[in-house]
Amino acid sequence: MTKHILPLVCLFISMTIFTEAQNFSSTDITINRYIDGTLLVPESVENPQLVIMIAGSGPTDRNGNQSFMRNDMLKKLAEKLSENGVATFRYDKRVVKQLKTGTFDNNIRFDDFVTDAKSVVTYFKSSYASITIAGHSQGSLVGLLAAEAGANSFISLAGAGNSIDQIILEQITKTAPFFTEDTKRVLEILKNGETTTEFPPALASIFSLDIQPFMSNWMQYNPQKLIERLEIPVLIINGTKDLQVSTAEAQLLKAHKKDAELVIIENMNHLLFEISGGDLENTKSYNEMNHPVMPKVISVILNFIKKDKSTIEK
């Protein structure tokens, strides 16, 4: 009998501790037929500020996960912010809902992600003291475009400073220089809004015919020009262990938004996790649940949001 009671007691204690740490309510919300998400609201804060999180590339859900990549990065970030008095909303990209219902739309464009983000901002605009958009990776570019819907401030989390065609060209030149000329040729075709079947088979994962229209739409936007247009407070965060977006990209964004706050975090990777080892540990972390978001990320974001609130109140 005793050996059965002890595990139950331990479970009760762990549940009690977990519940006490979560000083916020959680509500699932449907914004429209494309977007479902989770709103966390701190229980002890009247009229809190809201952070809207926009996920990175691929079929990424509201928690920051994909089918074969689970790390809960966005969920961890949202919960930490809400534990510290800030409301958060994170949502599934529209492709996630389509994959779940088996109604995938091959005609999705980058602009659709921007439309979705603007819809979220509009939905919450009149309900919170201020709205901050926090875009991660590809979501940073989406957020730059969506900010015009009424955001009070903007945070770029591991966001690129170059347009996607420049990033692709740089990566190909660095890793497979013998494909550089082919890459330039195809990118030029896509930039002109056209498609092509003339590309090396080795580049099919980048230039397959079915994703060319999406890529063509995506590469029309230059983060440098977009961030120059923002007239709201901007925070740029990147890490020295980011395998996907270098700190040079963050520096580029800063160069085009002089009054932005730039924070480079030592040993932080693309997922906002601390990596003490090399690339193997870094890569493995993409599919591990045990990594917390680095505390410095939380403190930097909270300080930025509080400064934003004081500016609004004045």
QUIJO-V948482 format. One record per backbone hydrogen bond with DSSP energy under -0.5 kcal/mol. NH is the residue of the N-H (numbers start at 0). CO is the residue of the C=O. E is the energy in kcal/mol with one decimal. If there is no record, write none. Layout:
NH;CO;E / NH;CO;E
//
This chain:
3;0;-0.9 / 4;0;-1.6 / 5;1;-2.3 / 6;2;-0.6 / 7;3;-0.9 / 8;4;-2.3 / 9;5;-2.5 / 10;6;-2.4 / 11;7;-2.4 / 12;8;-2.4 / 13;9;-2.5 / 14;10;-2.4 / 15;11;-2.1 / 16;12;-2.4 / 17;13;-2.2 / 18;14;-2.4 / 19;15;-2.3 / 20;16;-1.6 / 21;17;-1.2 / 22;20;-1.5 / 24;40;-2.7 / 26;38;-2.5 / 28;36;-2.7 / 30;28;-0.6 / 30;34;-2.2 / 31;34;-1.2 / 35;33;-0.5 / 36;28;-2.7 / 37;89;-2.7 / 38;26;-3.3 / 39;37;-0.5 / 39;87;-3.0 / 40;24;-2.1 / 42;22;-2.3 / 44;41;-0.7 / 45;43;-0.5 / 47;44;-0.5 / 49;129;-2.7 / 50;86;-2.3 / 51;49;-0.5 / 51;131;-3.0 / 52;50;-0.6 / 52;88;-2.8 / 53;133;-2.3 / 54;52;-0.5 / 59;57;-2.3 / 60;64;-2.8 / 63;60;-1.8 / 65;68;-2.8 / 68;65;-1.6 / 70;68;-0.5 / 73;62;-1.1 / 74;62;-1.3 / 75;71;-2.7 / 76;72;-2.1 / 77;73;-2.6 / 78;74;-2.6 / 79;75;-2.0 / 80;76;-2.1 / 81;77;-2.4 / 82;78;-2.2 / 83;79;-0.7 / 83;80;-0.6 / 84;81;-1.5 / 85;80;-1.9 / 86;48;-2.4 / 87;39;-2.2 / 88;50;-2.5 / 89;37;-1.8 / 90;52;-0.7 / 91;35;-2.5 / 92;59;-1.8 / 95;92;-1.9 / 96;92;-1.1 / 97;93;-1.8 / 98;94;-2.3 / 99;95;-2.2 / 100;96;-1.8 / 101;97;-0.9 / 102;97;-2.4 / 105;103;-0.7 / 107;104;-1.3 / 111;108;-1.1 / 112;108;-0.8 / 112;109;-1.0 / 113;109;-1.3 / 114;110;-2.5 / 115;111;-2.2 / 116;112;-2.1 / 117;113;-2.5 / 118;114;-2.0 / 119;115;-1.8 / 120;116;-2.2 / 121;117;-2.7 / 122;118;-2.1 / 123;119;-1.7 / 124;120;-1.3 / 126;123;-2.1 / 127;123;-0.7 / 128;47;-1.5 / 131;49;-2.9 / 132;152;-2.1 / 133;51;-3.0 / 133;131;-0.5 / 134;132;-0.6 / 134;154;-2.2 / 135;53;-2.9 / 136;134;-0.5 / 136;156;-2.8 / 138;135;-2.6 / 139;136;-1.9 / 140;136;-0.7 / 140;137;-0.6 / 141;137;-1.8 / 142;138;-2.6 / 143;139;-2.1 / 144;140;-1.6 / 145;141;-2.2 / 146;142;-1.7 / 147;144;-0.6 / 148;145;-2.3 / 149;146;-1.9 / 150;146;-2.0 / 151;130;-3.0 / 152;130;-1.3 / 153;232;-2.3 / 154;132;-3.2 / 155;234;-2.9 / 156;134;-2.9 / 156;154;-0.7 / 157;155;-0.7 / 157;236;-2.8 / 166;162;-1.9 / 167;163;-2.5 / 168;164;-2.3 / 169;165;-2.2 / 170;166;-2.4 / 171;167;-2.7 / 172;168;-2.5 / 173;169;-1.7 / 174;170;-2.6 / 175;171;-3.0 / 178;175;-2.6 / 179;176;-1.7 / 182;178;-2.5 / 183;179;-2.5 / 184;180;-2.2 / 185;181;-2.5 / 186;182;-2.6 / 187;183;-1.9 / 188;184;-1.7 / 189;185;-2.5 / 190;186;-2.6 / 191;187;-1.1 / 192;189;-2.2 / 193;188;-2.0 / 198;196;-1.3 / 202;199;-2.4 / 203;200;-1.8 / 205;202;-1.3 / 206;202;-2.6 / 207;203;-1.4 / 210;207;-1.5 / 211;207;-0.9 / 212;208;-0.5 / 214;210;-2.5 / 215;211;-2.9 / 216;212;-2.1 / 217;213;-2.6 / 218;214;-2.5 / 219;216;-1.1 / 220;217;-1.5 / 222;220;-0.6 / 223;160;-0.6 / 224;221;-0.5 / 225;221;-2.0 / 226;222;-2.6 / 227;223;-1.3 / 228;224;-0.9 / 228;225;-0.5 / 229;225;-0.6 / 229;226;-0.6 / 232;151;-0.7 / 234;153;-2.4 / 235;260;-3.4 / 236;155;-3.0 / 236;234;-0.5 / 237;262;-2.0 / 239;264;-1.9 / 240;267;-2.2 / 241;238;-1.2 / 242;240;-0.6 / 248;245;-1.2 / 249;245;-0.9 / 250;246;-2.4 / 251;247;-1.8 / 252;248;-1.8 / 253;249;-2.3 / 254;250;-2.2 / 255;251;-1.0 / 255;252;-0.8 / 256;253;-1.5 / 259;256;-2.4 / 260;233;-2.8 / 261;259;-0.6 / 262;235;-3.0 / 264;237;-3.0 / 264;262;-0.6 / 265;263;-0.6 / 267;264;-1.5 / 268;272;-2.6 / 271;268;-1.8 / 273;291;-0.5 / 274;266;-2.9 / 275;273;-0.5 / 281;277;-2.0 / 282;278;-3.0 / 283;279;-2.4 / 284;280;-1.6 / 285;282;-1.4 / 286;283;-1.9 / 287;284;-1.3 / 293;271;-2.7 / 296;293;-1.2 / 297;293;-1.2 / 298;294;-2.5 / 299;295;-2.6 / 300;296;-2.3 / 301;297;-2.6 / 302;298;-2.5 / 303;299;-2.1 / 304;300;-2.6 / 305;301;-2.3 / 306;302;-2.0 / 307;303;-2.1 / 308;304;-2.3 / 309;305;-2.0 / 310;306;-1.8 / 311;307;-2.0 / 312;308;-2.6 / 313;309;-1.4
//
